[in-house]
Amino acid sequence: MFIWIDISQNVDIIKGMDPIEVFKALSNESRLQILQWLKEPEKHFVPHEGVDMREIGVCVSQVTDKLNMTQSTASQYLSILQRAGLIRTERIGKYTYYKRDEEKISELAAYLNQKL
């Protein structure tokens, strides 16, 4: 059974997020895994140079190690999640840290609850 949902009329529900880009970002198992790991980073990553992973996030090398992929692939996955609005970045020195954007994820959950 096919259900048609016209998301073009509801873009304002997910402020600053393109629903198509969000669903594309979520259509990859590794990107979904990254989002799950970032929900509780202390359970899945070794802290990077004493950084509070809940507050600041994790760096690409931590994600690369966990995914067992090249850094360029992990960086690409993180970039896709960021463009979709699901994660945020913070630059500290030479490192970029990634963490979930819980506000945007909550908006997405509300959108899905309302529309599906």
C-alpha positions as CSV (number, residue, x, y, z in Angstrom):
1,M,0.0,0.0,0.0
2,F,1.3,3.4,-0.9
3,I,0.6,6.5,1.2
4,W,1.1,9.9,-0.4
5,I,2.0,12.8,1.9
6,D,2.5,16.2,0.3
7,I,5.4,17.5,2.4
8,S,5.9,20.5,0.2
9,Q,3.0,22.2,2.0
10,N,4.5,21.5,5.5
11,V,8.1,22.6,5.2
12,D,7.5,25.3,7.9
13,I,6.7,22.6,10.4
14,I,10.3,21.6,10.5
15,K,11.9,25.0,10.7
16,G,15.1,25.3,8.7
17,M,14.9,21.7,7.5
18,D,14.1,20.4,4.1
19,P,12.1,17.2,4.7
20,I,13.5,15.6,1.5
21,E,17.1,16.2,2.6
22,V,16.2,14.8,6.1
23,F,14.8,11.6,4.7
24,K,17.7,11.2,2.3
25,A,20.1,11.6,5.2
26,L,18.2,9.0,7.2
27,S,18.1,6.5,4.4
28,N,21.6,5.3,5.1
29,E,22.3,2.7,7.8
30,S,25.6,4.2,8.8
31,R,24.2,7.7,9.1
32,L,21.4,6.4,11.3
33,Q,24.0,4.6,13.4
34,I,25.9,7.9,13.8
35,L,22.8,9.6,15.0
36,Q,22.1,6.8,17.5
37,W,25.7,6.9,18.8
38,L,25.6,10.7,19.2
39,K,22.5,10.4,21.4
40,E,24.7,8.8,24.1
41,P,28.2,9.5,23.0
42,E,29.8,8.4,26.3
43,K,28.6,4.9,25.7
44,H,30.0,4.7,22.1
45,F,33.2,6.8,21.9
46,V,36.4,7.3,23.9
47,P,36.6,11.0,25.0
48,H,38.8,13.1,22.7
49,E,41.4,15.1,24.7
50,G,39.1,15.5,27.7
51,V,36.3,17.1,25.7
52,D,32.8,16.7,27.2
53,M,31.1,14.7,24.4
54,R,27.6,15.5,25.6
55,E,28.3,19.3,25.6
56,I,30.7,19.7,22.7
57,G,30.3,16.5,20.6
58,V,32.7,14.0,19.0
59,C,35.3,14.6,16.3
60,V,35.4,13.0,12.9
61,S,38.3,10.7,13.9
62,Q,36.2,9.2,16.6
63,V,33.4,8.5,14.1
64,T,35.9,7.2,11.6
65,D,37.3,4.7,14.1
66,K,33.8,3.6,15.2
67,L,32.5,3.1,11.6
68,N,35.7,1.5,10.5
69,M,35.6,3.6,7.3
70,T,37.9,6.2,5.7
71,Q,37.9,9.7,7.2
72,S,36.6,11.1,3.9
73,T,33.5,8.8,4.0
74,A,32.8,9.6,7.7
75,S,33.2,13.3,6.9
76,Q,30.8,13.0,4.0
77,Y,28.2,11.3,6.2
78,L,28.6,13.9,8.9
79,S,28.2,16.7,6.3
80,I,25.0,15.1,4.9
81,L,23.6,14.9,8.5
82,Q,24.6,18.5,9.1
83,R,23.0,19.8,5.9
84,A,19.9,18.0,6.8
85,G,19.8,19.9,10.1
86,L,20.2,16.8,12.3
87,I,23.6,17.6,13.8
88,R,25.5,20.8,14.7
89,T,29.2,21.5,14.6
90,E,31.6,23.3,16.9
91,R,35.1,24.2,15.9
92,I,37.8,24.1,18.7
93,G,41.3,24.6,17.5
94,K,42.0,22.3,14.6
95,Y,39.1,19.9,15.4
96,T,35.5,20.1,14.4
97,Y,33.1,18.4,16.8
98,Y,29.7,17.0,15.9
99,K,26.6,16.6,18.1
100,R,22.9,16.0,17.6
101,D,20.6,19.0,17.2
102,E,18.0,17.8,19.7
103,E,15.7,20.7,19.0
104,K,15.5,19.9,15.3
105,I,15.2,16.2,15.9
106,S,12.2,16.9,18.2
107,E,10.6,19.0,15.5
108,L,11.1,16.2,13.1
109,A,9.5,13.7,15.5
110,A,6.5,16.1,15.9
111,Y,6.2,16.5,12.2
112,L,6.2,12.7,11.7
113,N,3.7,12.2,14.5
114,Q,1.4,14.8,13.0
115,K,1.7,13.7,9.3
116,L,2.1,10.0,9.4
